[in-house]
Amino acid sequence: MRPKIKKEDFLNADDKWLVQLIGQTTDVEINPNITNQKKDLYYKRIQLCNLIIQIEFTIESYGQINFFINYSHEIPDLIELKKLLSEFNEHDTINAIDKTLLFYDNNKKEFDYLTNDVEPTDYDLRHGQLEKKYHDLEKTKDGGWFHIPLSEPIENLAKYIRLNPNEFLVDENGKEYSN
């Protein structure tokens, strides 16, 4: 079901905080009259908010290469995020995820080597080589390193939420927002 978010929080939260609130709030509406189709929609919306914030935090905090080394258990979440973003036409992000996953597949032996329980003596060298290979995949529009652009989809998602709040949440009293 949809999370209950205080009106004040809904109205005042910045984009990232709004998406995070929806993805991580455990206080949800209880409505036995909601159809299975609506339940599925709400579940996917909450899952999208949760995954995009979780993956954005991990990648921004630790870097893409460390994501694959230390957080490879989140790769299925990255694949699921890609599916969920397709509904919102986030083609640049989807393409970047595809390239990133292909990079991972093409370098899996190297990642497995660096994931070893005992840190290899040449860890820093190999890690640096993977970083360079990854960032050189494609130059970004601003000339920077290649990465998965998640800040823009978060902004776009927050805009969509503000325009269509009832697809994502209800107020603290369990009431839908009126336009």
N, C-alpha and C positions, 0 to 999 in steps of 0.2 A: 504494500500500500504506500501511499504518498507520505513523505515526512512532514511533520508539523514544524513550521518555521515561524518565529515571531514576526509580525508585520514590520516591526521596527528593524529587525535584522534583514528582512527581505528588501526593504526600501533603502537601507543605508549600507549594506555590504558592498564591498568592491567586487569585481567580477570573480576573482579567484576564491574569495571567501564565500560568496554565494554558492558557487559550484561545490565547494568543499562542504558547506553546511548541508546541502541536499544529499551529497554522497555519504556523509558520515553520521547524520542524525538518526538516532534509534527510536525516537518518539514518533510513531506513525499513526495515521488515522486507522480506525477500525470501522469498516463499512462492509457488512455481509452482502450488500446489494450490488457491489461492483462486479461486472462481468469478468470472465477469465481473460478476455481480450484486453480489457482495460488493466487488469492486474499485470498482464504480461508487458504492456506498454509502460506502466509505472515502474516495474522491476527493471526494465531495460534503461529507463531514464536515470534511475538511481545508480545502476551499475555503471553507466557512462560517466556520471559525475564522480563516482568513487574511483574508477580506474584512471581517468584522465588526471586527477589530482595525485593519486598514488604514483603513477608512472612519471609524471612531470617532476614530482619531488625527488624520486629516486635518481632520475637521470640528471636533473639539475644539481643535486647534492653530490653525487658520486661520479658522474660522467658515464657516457655510453659504454665505454670499454669495461669499466667496473660493473656496470649493470649486467653485462654478459658473464663476467667472472664471478661476482658475488651474489647476483640476484637473478641468475638464469631461471630460477623457479617461477619468475614473473613473465617469462616469454609467452606462455599461453594467455596471460592478461593483456600483453601487448597485441597479440593476434586478435583477441576479443575486442579490444579498443578500436582496432582498425575496422572491424565489422560494424561496430556501433557508430563510428564517425561517418561511415558511408552514407547514412541517412541524412547527414547534415552537409553533404557535399564538400567535405574537407579534403579535397583531392591532393593538395600539396603535402599535407601531413600523411595521408594514406600512402602516397608515393614514397615519401621519406621512410615510413615504417617498412614498406616493401624492400627498399634498398638496404635498409639496416638489417633486416632479417636475412636477406641474401648475403650480405657481408658476413653475418654471423655464421650462416651455413658454409660459406666458402672458407672460413677461417676457424671452423669448429675444433680442429685438432689443436690449433694454437691456443684457443680458449680453454680447452680441456687440460692442456699442459699447464697453463697458468692457474687453473682451479685446483691443482694438486694439493693434497693435505699438507705436504711439506713444500714450502715456497722454494721454487727453483732459484739457483744462484744467479741466473741471467734474467730474473723476473723483470727488473726495471727496463732492461734493454728491449726485451720482447714486448712488454707492455707499451713502451714508447713507439716501437715499430707499428703495432696495431693501431695506436692513436693516430699516427701520421697517415697510415693507409685509410683509416676511416674518415678522417677529416678531409683527405684529398679526393674522396669519392666524387665530389662535385662542389664547385664554388657556389656559395649562396648569392642571392641577389645583391647583398651589400658587400660582397667580396670576402665574407668571413668563412669559417669552417662549416662543413656539412654537419647538420644535426637534425633531430626530429623537432619540428616547430610545434610546440604544444601551447605556447602562450596565446597565439592568435585563435586557435580553436576554443580555448577557455573563454576568451573574450566573446567570440561569436556565440558560444553556448550560453553564456550569461545574458547576452542580448536576447537570444531566443527565449530563455526562461522568463525574462522580464515581460516579453510580449505574450507568452503562453504559460503563465505560472501554473495553471490548473493541470497541465500535463506532468508537472514535476512535484508540486507541493500544495499544502493547504496551510492556513494560518494556525496560530497556536490553539485556537478553539475548534479546529477541524473543519473550518468553513473555507469554501473556495473563494478565490479572489475575484472581485467584480471589476470589469474593465471600465 
